[in-house]
Amino acid sequence: MNSQPAKLSLTEEGSLRLLRRLVSESLRPYWLALCAAALCMILVAATGAAPALLIKKVMDKVFVAKEVAYLWPVGGAVFAVFVAKSIASYLQEVLLAYIGQHIISDTQNKLFGHLINQDVALFQSTNSGSLVSHFTYDINAMRDAVSNTLVGIGRDALSVIFLVGTAFYQDWKLAAVSLVVAPVSIWPIQLLARKMRKVARATQVQMGGLTNVLGQAFQAVRIIKAYRLEEAEQRRVSQMTANLNRLAVSAAKAGAAAQPIIDSFGGLAIAAVIIYGGSRVIAGETTAGAFFSFIAAILLAYQPLRALSKVNVSLQTGLAAAQRVFAIIDRQPALTEPAQPKALPRASAEVSFEGVEFSYDGEERVLSGLNFTAPAGKITALVGPSGAGKSTVLSLIPRFYDPTAGRVSIGGLDLRDLSFASLRDALALVSQEVVLFDDTILANIRCGRLDATDEQVREAAKAAAALDFIEKLPEGFSTMVGEHGLRLSGGQRQRIAIARALLKDAPILLLDEATSALDTESERQIQDALAVLMKGRTTLVIAHRLSTVRDADVIHVFSQGKVVESGNHDRLYEKGGLYARLYDMQFASNGEEQLTR
């Protein structure tokens, strides 16, 4: 199966394609706000060029001709121009903030919706820090690329167009002289842009790695302290932050180089204008007012030109981020429903594995020619040494993975022909690795059935022998369990998970060492609840304690991805095979009726 995300080209053609997609998918829903922002940009650009035209009147009529009548009108016109520019700038910034924030939320929602519907293989092949960095670093960079950089191109480009137009209106020869150096400055800016994009990609990878390391450290803080790993973890984090610092300095160098390049070429252009334009004023070919008006237009155009010089460099960060996000969004799940999926009846049914083979990495086989049946309405136990493939079997039934060969069916229906919704609605899973959300106990149990009433949740907790400890908590069912349920003990977390499965009331139960974290007294209470729950339901149990195995209708003994023995407890023990050896070893070592996983 293919779990690698698709790659996008890093060529210039790829950049243009990314740019078009950014605009199309991010800006199109907000075209009305964008149009309003564009009108404000035009007004800002026009009012930015107006003072250059007014300077000619100020110089020629006020300072040279000393005509008092022009003093107040020109001063009033300058004030009106700046007021109009201020209002337009304010509205433009507000509109761009509105567009930018919506781009973030829209892209985050779209990315999460796509990720949560991906198959489990993606999450096993990609570290969580990398995925989280898509929602933080990458999407913010995309927002900046769209709402700031792309829109900034429009704003600054319009300002340059108006101001250069004013310069050509005043003196086209001088304007031509001043623009000669512009094409020469493009080449070094392009080199900086390529370097910036390369640094941006490396930075995003490092940020994902750092996020992952930090998350693991905080989650495993007890192990870190118990084994005195603080210094080792500090060194690891320090190395990653050092790499980020190095990349940040490289990015700063590339970003900082753009303006000096433009400044140098700009200084050359202005020097040429002063020399050529000054000689024309001395020769009487133009007025001082016209010359200073021209100089004002060129100087006013200088700042937006500098901003434009940095746009292509900063845009590369957004494009590198967009490349990573789109690679995830474009990834097609390895597991899909058929065009016309069948609905699995919500009823107890036989589960069959027929010649099933499976490998996680495409090389080492976990299951090899596996054949067995879990009878409808019966309890089927899966036992065997660690690594025999028992947990993999339970992962294939909800279609977290598909077998590489063979067939898994429920009630005679191939799982690949079923809709995901009907398949998973018919299953309830309790695993040894309990997963709880950082929410209340009530909310965690209610995950089993979102429309359940508070009383139904309470009954499920009671059946799972969890009600007593819940009611002793200060906030009862409203108690927050903490991240990964760390505020509860292992046994308490296990009982919450069992209550969740009880609440779902599914016809097929998958119990992967469901009572492994419970003490003997709690297990007795749980076994009574499970005995009622399993009655008449198809149940597959990965056995850990003998009490579970004894009650099973059928026991399948696994070894190296195959079933090597089948039968009930008494028959298998009398046979004296692998099952009997496992039983004797554990009974002798633990002094209690248990089986190794």
Stockholm file with secondary structure:
# STOCKHOLM 1.0

chainA/1-597         MNSQPAKLSLTEEGSLRLLRRLVSESLRPYWLALCAAALCMILVAATGAAPALLIKKVMDKVFVAKEVAYLWPVGGAVFAVFVAKSIASYLQEVLLAYIGQHIISDTQNKLFGHLINQDVALFQSTNSGSLVSHFTYDINAMRDAVSNTLVGIGRDALSVIFLVGTAFYQDWKLAAVSLVVAPVSIWPIQLLARKMRKVARATQVQMGGLTNVLGQAFQAVRIIKAYRLEEAEQRRVSQMTANLNRLAVSAAKAGAAAQPIIDSFGGLAIAAVIIYGGSRVIAGETTAGAFFSFIAAILLAYQPLRALSKVNVSLQTGLAAAQRVFAIIDRQPALTEPAQPKALPRASAEVSFEGVEFSYDGEERVLSGLNFTAPAGKITALVGPSGAGKSTVLSLIPRFYDPTAGRVSIGGLDLRDLSFASLRDALALVSQEVVLFDDTILANIRCGRLDATDEQVREAAKAAAALDFIEKLPEGFSTMVGEHGLRLSGGQRQRIAIARALLKDAPILLLDEATSALDTESERQIQDALAVLMKGRTTLVIAHRLSTVRDADVIHVFSQGKVVESGNHDRLYEKGGLYARLYDMQFASNGEEQLTR
#=GR chainA/1-597 SS CCCSCCCCCCSHHHHHHHHHHHIIIIIGGGHHHHHHHHHHHHHHHHHHHHHHHHHHHIIIIIIISCCGGGHHHHHHHHHHHHHHHHHHHHHHHHHHHHHHHHHHHHHHHHHHHHHHTSCHHHHHHSCHHHHHHIIIIIHHHHHIIIIIIIHHHHHHHHHHHHHHHHHHHHCHHHHHHHHTTTGGGHHHHHHHHHHHHHHHHHHHHHHHHHHHHHHHHHHTHHHHHHTTCHHHHHHHHHHHHHHHHHHHHHHHHHHHHHHHHHHHHHHHHHHHHHHHHHHHHHTTSSCHHHHHHHHHHHHHHHHHHHHHHHHHHHHHHHHHHHHHHHHHHTCCCSSCCCSSCBCCCSSCCCEEEEEEEEESSSSSEEEEEEEEEECTTSEEEEECSTTSSHHHHHHHTTTSSCCSEEEEEETTEEGGGBCHHHHHHTEEEECSSCCCCSSBHHHHHHTTCTTCCHHHHHHHHHHTTCHHHHHHSTTGGGCBCCGGGTTSCHHHHHHHHHHHHHHHTCSEEEEESTTTTSCHHHHHHHHHHHHHHHTTSEEEEECCBHHHHHHCSEEEEEETTEEEEEECHHHHHHHTSHHHHHHHHHHHHHSSSBCCC
#=GC SS_cons         CCCSCCCCCCSHHHHHHHHHHHIIIIIGGGHHHHHHHHHHHHHHHHHHHHHHHHHHHIIIIIIISCCGGGHHHHHHHHHHHHHHHHHHHHHHHHHHHHHHHHHHHHHHHHHHHHHHTSCHHHHHHSCHHHHHHIIIIIHHHHHIIIIIIIHHHHHHHHHHHHHHHHHHHHCHHHHHHHHTTTGGGHHHHHHHHHHHHHHHHHHHHHHHHHHHHHHHHHHTHHHHHHTTCHHHHHHHHHHHHHHHHHHHHHHHHHHHHHHHHHHHHHHHHHHHHHHHHHHHHHTTSSCHHHHHHHHHHHHHHHHHHHHHHHHHHHHHHHHHHHHHHHHHHTCCCSSCCCSSCBCCCSSCCCEEEEEEEEESSSSSEEEEEEEEEECTTSEEEEECSTTSSHHHHHHHTTTSSCCSEEEEEETTEEGGGBCHHHHHHTEEEECSSCCCCSSBHHHHHHTTCTTCCHHHHHHHHHHTTCHHHHHHSTTGGGCBCCGGGTTSCHHHHHHHHHHHHHHHTCSEEEEESTTTTSCHHHHHHHHHHHHHHHTTSEEEEECCBHHHHHHCSEEEEEETTEEEEEECHHHHHHHTSHHHHHHHHHHHHHSSSBCCC
//
